[in-house]
């Protein structure tokens, strides 16, 4: 194999070190946004599970004869918005359609306009600086490892 990064991870002609570093930092920032989005989706799933479990608890509290507490659960907790005006699905939609869409779009615009659409050039160059050519486990790409498809 060529023992070089895949063409899609190589720096386009004329792109400066400063631009590679800047777009690498922008990609790192988007990684954090992606992590935050994952936590928001986890919150959404947890709130759905909490609602179901609260319904079960309300029923058991009522069956145990504690109607005042069961009524309070039904009135003050079940079906309530975790944030003003929003259930968690609405939070997810607002984030996805707002900040997330803008951040992801700007990241793609920067890659398209500044890097010729190339992704992870900063990371690929870092890998090239740190790996040892010819050493097992330090291959440039999966295609350089026997039994792996070309990437």
N, C-alpha and C positions, 0 to 999 in steps of 0.2 A: 504494500500500500504506500501511499505518498507520505505518510507520517507528518501530515500538515492538517490544520483545521479544515473543516468542510468549507467550500466556497461561500456558503451563506453566513459563515462566521468570520470571514476575513474582511479587513478594513477596505472600504472602497477607495479607489484612487483619489488622492487629493484631500482626504479627510485628515484633519490635524489631531495631534494628541489631546489638545484641549477639548475638541468636539467629542472624541471618543470618551474622555473622562466625564464630560458633562452629560452625555446621553446615558452613560453607565450609571451615573448618580440618579438620573431621572428614572431609569429602569428600577433601581433599588427602591426609590420612593414609591413607585407603582407596586412593587412587591409588598410594601407595608400596607398600602391601600387594599390589596388583594387579601392580606391577612385580616385586616379589619373587617372586610366584607364577609370573610368566613366566620368571624366571631359574631357578626350580625345575624347570619343565617343560623348559627348555633343557638343564639338567643331566641330566634323565631321558633326553632324546633323545641327548645326547652319551655318556652311559654305555652306552646300547644300542649305539651305533656303536662305542664303544671295545671292548665285549665281542666284537662280530663281528670287528673288526680284530685283536684279540688272538688269537681262534681261528685266523684266517688266519696270523698271525705264528707261532703255536705250531706249526702244521703245516709252515710253511716252515723253521723252526728245526730241527724234527725231520728233515725231508727232507734238510737240509744236514748231518745227522749229529751234531747237538748234542743228544743225547737227555737229558742231565742238565738242561740249561737248559729244554728243552721239557717235561720231567717237572715241573720246578719251576714253570713257567708254568701247567701244567695243575692242579697241586696247590695253588699258593699265590695265584693270581690269577684264573684263569677260574672263573666261577660264584660268586665270593666276594661277600659283602655289602659294599657301599661303606661302610655304617654298621652297627653291631651289629644283627643280626637283620633288616636291611631291604635290599632292592634298591630302586632309585630309584622304581619304580612304587608301592612301599609308602610311601615318603617323601611322594610326591605325594598319595596317598590320605589319609595322616595329616594333612597340612597342610590339604588341602581340607575334610576332615570335622571338623577341630578349629579351629585359630586362624582360618583363612580364613572358615569358615562363621559363627563367632561375630562376627568383625569386620564382615562384610558384613551380617549380620542386625541388628547394633546400628546400623550406618549407616542401614539402611532404616527401622528403628524411629524413629530420630531424625528422618529426613525425614518420615515419616508423622505422628508426634506433634507435631513442632515446626514443620514447614513445610507441612502439609497435603498431603504427598506431592510437593511441588515439588522438582525437582532443579536444581542449578547456579544458584540465585538469586544467590549471592554473585558468581559469575563474570559472570552477565548484567548485574548492576548495575555491576560493574567495567567491562564493555564499554561500557555507556551513558555512564559518566563519561569514557571515553577516545576514543570515536568522534566523528567530525564528521558531523552530520546533513547529508544531501544530497550527501555526497562519495562518489565511486565507490570501492568497496572498503571502505566504512564502513557498509554497510547493516545494519539491525537484525537481519535474518534472511534466509535464502535466498529466501523468497517475495518479497522486495523487489528481487531481481535478476531481470531478464527471462530467461525460459526455465527457471527453477528451480521445482520444485514447492513447494507450501505446506508450511511446517513450523510 
